[in-house]
Amino acid sequence: MAQSVKTDVWLAAGLRTPFAKVDGPLSGVDAIALSVQVVKHMVERLGGGKPDFAVWGNVVPNLTWSNIAREILMDAGVDPTVPAYSTVMACSTSMMGVFEAAGMIDGEVRNLALVGGVDSLSQVQLGLGMSLSNWVRQFQTARSLGQKLTHAIDLKLSDVRLYIPAVSNRTTGMSMGEHTEITAKVWNISREAQDQIALESHQRAVAAWDRGFFDGLVIPFDGVKRDTIPRKDTSLEKLARLSPSFDRTSGKGTLTAGNSSPLTDGASSIWVASQKGLEKLPSNTPRVKLIDWEIASVDFRTEGLLMAPPYAIPRLLARHSLTYADIQLWEIHEAFAAQVLAHIKALESPEFIRDKAGVKAEFGKFPRERMNPNGGSTALGHPFGATGARILSQAVKELAAMPKGSRAIVSICADGGQGTVALLEAA
């Protein structure tokens, strides 16, 4: 699936909460409350104005809301006439929200969209199994005491089951980590190479925080002022001591807690605007053009659960006659270091590009030195619904400081064998 932007559409950097590990300092805050503070700060920047519409998403289900976007805007005190709807596409959720908003921006009626995402992995709601759910519903709707007693007798011990949401794929029953272990073996990704990616992610994230890169991107929340996951004291030696997390029995497992993104709490946002919409924002808000995007989907039973981006990137670049050298900034979502390295290997394989992605073009060597200069999800964290807006806002700020005409590729892999990729340009 491809899409070129017909009307000039801009992305302007948004705000986010600090990201924290599951059961950490943000564990007592649900997804709506995490988002409300972000939305309040974003709307305050409009100086009394309002967005034309909002798109917000989350991945972890909750039975207490059906449209989290609307609930967030109402709790944040945003003008109730602003339409808001929710979206979801696993880890690509808020990036997909950006694409949806971009398709709605027309430069006339719709000029400014507030887009974001959130997840609280500390606030996962448990559900009842279907048998017990049906029993409870029938018991509650019974009109007489006799009917209720009949239903009470019908309840079997085997019906009393809780549904606990898991980070696993419904089709295969395997977690993303288990799938990525397979990918690592197929692509011959070493443990040492994975740990090196993780180390660089932490080092760059810490350095970015220390030099003030995240100033203007992250708002304090409940006393937390910066991401709590990046580790200044990590090293290859410390990473090497960690045991495999997903393949613990074969002796060949390479994915660990150190080279995988952690379960994370957090919310993030971004602006999607026409030229007219940009006029509503403070003049110092970093902004770049959204040139084009690509969405890929593969059969993850054979191609790898998180391997869609290497299909999308060559298609997107070929459409604009670009090579890897023409891209000055690469933001690649680090669900797992192994997945990043598998993507790079695929992108450097002429056979993969020709036979799998279906692109007949030469792209050159992948420029690792231009990738994730301010840290990635391994170090910063990965609240599923929030990662898209986080990584895009990060790319916007970095790219906006580059010379006019500089380009960025932002890539996210998503559960279900899907992936989203955006092409941005400094203007």
N, C-alpha and C positions, 0 to 999 in steps of 0.2 A: 504494500500500500504506500503510495507516495502522495505528497502534497506540496505544491509550490504556493507561496503567498502572493495573492493577486494585488491586494492593497498593501502598501508598506506597513508592516507591523513591527513594533518595537517591544523589546523586553527591558524592563527597568528593575534594578535590583530591589528585592524585598527584604523583609526582616524575618527573623526566626528566634525561637527560644534557644538557649544552650541545649545541647544534646547530652543525655545522661544514660548510663546503663540501666537496664531493667532492675527494679527493686532498689534503685538509687535515690538521689535527692528529689526527683520528680515523681516518685512512685505513688504519691498520694493524690495526684492530679489526673483527672480523666481527660479524654481527648478533646472534649468541648472546652473545658477550662484552659487547657494548654493553648488552644487556638484563639480564644477570646482576647487574650492580652496581645497577641500578634496582630489581630485584626484591628483592635483599638488603636494601636500605635500606627498601623498603616493608614487608617482613615484620618487620624489626626494630622497626617502630613498633607492632606488635601485642603487644609485651612477652611473647613466648613463645607467643602464639596463632598461628593460621593461618587463611587464607581457606578458604571452603568449596569453592571451585573457581577456576580461572583460565582466562582467554581471552586469547590473544595472537595477533598477526598480523604478517605481512610481505608485501610485494608482489614484491620481486625474488627470483626462484626460485633454489634451491640444491639440488644433487643429494645433498648429504651429510646431509640430514635430511628427514623426512616430516611431523613434528609439532613445529614449532619451540617451541611453548608448553611441551610436556613436557620437551624438552631444556633449555630455560632454567631451569625449576624444579628439575630434577635438578642442574644445574651450580651453581645458587644455594644448594643445600642445604636446600631447602624440604621439609617432611615429604612423603615419597613417596606417602602415601595421599591427597594433594590431587589431584583430577582436573584435567587441563589439556588444552585442545584449541585448535587454530589456526583462524583465519578470515581471509578476504581479500575485499576489495571495493575494489580500487584505492585511491585517496586517502581513501576513507571507511572504510578497513579497521578502525581501532581505534574509530571511532564506531559502526560496525556491531557490533563486539564488545560495546560498551556496551549496545546495544539487545538483543542476544542474551542478555547476562547479566541485564538487567532483566526479560526475560521468564521467566527461570529463578528469580529471587528470589521466595520464597514466604512469608517471614516466619516459617517454621517450621524446615524442614530446611536450606534454603539462604538464608543471611542476608548473606553477605559475599563478593563476587567481586573478584578482582584482574584488571584488564583493562589491556591495553597493546598497543603495537606498535613496530615497529623497521624500519629499513632502513639498509643500508650501501651507498650507491651507489659507494663506492670498492672494494667487494669483490664485484664482479659476476662470477659464474662463467661461463666460456664452455662451450658444449656442442658435441658432434659433430653433423654433419648426419645425417639418418636413414640414408642409404646407408652411411656410414662406421660409424655405431652398429651397424647390423645386421651389417656385415662383422666388426667386433670381437667381437660376441657369438657369431657362428657360428665364428669362429676360435678363441675361447677354449673353446667347447664341443666342438670337434673332438676325437675320441678317438685318432686316430692321426696320425703324422707325415705320412702321405700325404694325409690329409684336410686337414691344416693347409696343406700345400704347394698343394693344389688351391685352397683359399680364398685363399691368398696371390697366386696367379696371377690369380684373378678380380677382384682389386682394381684399379679404374681410377683414373687421376689425377683424373677429374671427381668421384669419390666423396669425395675428401679435402677436405672443407669444414667450417669451424667455424661454429657458430651463435652469433652475438653478440647477446644481448638488447638491445633498443632501446626507447626511450621513444616507442613508436608504437602505434597501434591496429591490431590484426590485420585487422579487416574492411576498413579503408580504406587501410592502409599509411602513413597520415599521422601525424605526431607531434601531441602535444597543442598545441604552439605553432603548428603549421601550421593545425590546426583553428581555433585561437583567432584567428589572423589573419583567417580567413574571417568569424568571428563579429564581429570588430572592424569589418570593412567593412560587414557586413549592418546592424549597429546604429549605424554612423557614429560610432565611438569615436575620438576624436582622440589623437594622440601626446601632446599637451600634457596632456590630462586623465589619461592613463595615468601619465605621469611625476609628476604631482601626487599621485596615489594612492601611488606608490612612495616619494616623498619623505616623505609623512606617515607611512607605515609605518616607515621608518627613524627618523624623528624621535621617534615615539612609543615605539618599541622601545628606543632609547637612553635616553630619559627614564625609562621604566619600570625599566630596569636601574639607572640612577643613583639613583632614589628607593627602591630596594629591593623593588620589586613582585615580582621573581622570586626573592627570598629565600624559602626554603621550598618552592620549586617545582623548582629546578635543583640537582643535586648536582655537585660537581667530578668530573672524569673525566680520568685521565692528565695531570694538571697543567692541564687546561683548566677554567677556573672560570666562564666565561660564554659565551653565544653569540658566535661569531666573525664572523658575517655582517653584523649591523647596523653601519652606517657613520655616524659622527658628522659626517664632513666632506662628505657628499654634498649636492648642490644641484640645482636645476632646470637650471642651466647645464651641470653635469657630466653629468647624465642626458641632456640634449639632444644631447650630442656622441657618444653611443653609436650604432653602426650597427644596423640591423634584424638580427635573428637568424634569422628564419624565412622572411621574404619579402625576399630580397636582390636580386631582379631587376626587379620591376614598378615600383619607385620609389614604391610606396604602402605599403610595410611599416612597421608602427608598433611591433611587439613587439621589445624589446631585452633584453639581459641585465640591464639596470637596472630594467625594469618587469615582469620575470618572476621567479617563485620559482626559486632555484638548486637544482641537484642537491645533496643534503644527506645527511650521516650523522647518525644519532641514534636514541635510544629514549625512549619516554615511557610513563606509566602513569596510572591513575585507579582509584578505588574505586567499586564499585556495591554499594549496601547497603540492607537494610531498616532500620527503626528499631532493631531488636535488633542488627543488624550494626554500626550506628554506635557502639554501646557498646564495641566492641572497639578503636576508634580513639582516639588522643589527643584530648582535648576541644577543643584549639585547631585541629584540622584543619578548614579551610573546607568547608562542605557546603551543598547546595541540593537542592530536590526536582526530580526528573525528572517533569514533568507529562505529556508526550506526545511523540510523534515521528512523522515522516512520511518515507517513502522514495518517490522518484519515478524513473521511467525513461522516456526518450523515444527516438524514432528519430533518432539523432545524424547520420544521413546527410542529414537535412533540417532538424532543429531546432537543431543545434549540439552538439558533443561534451560541453561542460561547462555546458549550459543547463538541466539538470534542476531545480536548486533553485528557480528562479522558478515552477515548477509546484508544488513541494511547499510552499513557504512560505504562499501564499494558502490552500491547502487546510487546512493546520494551523491557521492563525489563524482561519479561518472556523468551524472545528469548535468553537472556544472563544469565538466572538463577539468577537474582538479585532481592533484596527486597529494600524497601525504605531506610532501614538502611545502605545499601551498597552505597548510593549516598551521598557524602559529601557536595554538593552544588546544590541547586535548584534555577533556574532562571525562574520564572513564570511571563509571561506578564500580567500586571495589566491594561487591558482595563477598567475594573471596579472592584472595591473591591468585589462586590457581585459575580462576575464571578469567581474570585480567590477562594473565600470561597465555592462556589458551586463545583468547581473542587476538592477541598480538601475533601468535604463531599462525593463526588462520589468515590474518590480514597480510602476512608476509608470504603466504603460499599462493603462487600463481594458479596452481591446480584447484585449490579451494575457491578462489575468486571466480575462476572460469566455470568450474563444474558445479559448485554448490550455489554461489551467489548469482551465477549466470551473467557475469560481467566480463566483457572482453576488453580489458584495459590494463595498463601497467601503472602501479601506484608507487613503487619504490620501497625503501626500507622504512619501517615504522619509527618515528622519532621519539624514543622513550624519554629523552631529556625534556620534552615539551609537555609531558603528561602529569596531571594532578600536582601543579607546583605548590599548592597550599594545603596539601593533604587530601585524602579520600575517605571513603566510608569505613575502611578498616580502622582508621584512627579517630575519625570524627563521630562515627556511629551511623546507624541506619534505621530510623523510624520509618517503616515501609512507605506510608503515604506521604511523608514529608521529604523524602530524599530528592525527588524530582525538582521541587522548588529550591531546595538547598543547593544542589549542584548547579542549577541554572543561574541562580543569583550569584553564586561564587564565580561562575564563568563570566557573567556580565561584568562584574566589577573588575576582574583581571583583564578582560578583553578591552573594556572601555578605556583603560590606561595605555593601551598599545596604539601604534600609529593607525591612522585612518586606512581602511582596507584590510586590516588584519582579520583573520578568520579563526573561528573555533568550532570544533566538533564536540558535542556533548552526547554521551552514550550511556544508556541504562539498559541492563538486562532485567527481565521480569519472569517470574514463575509462570509456567505454562508454555515455555518455549517461545516467548515473545520478547521484543526489544524495541526501544524508541531511540531515535538519533536526531539531533537538531544541528543545523548549520547556522552559525551566527557570524555577523560581520560588524566591525567597528566602523562607525560613520560620523 
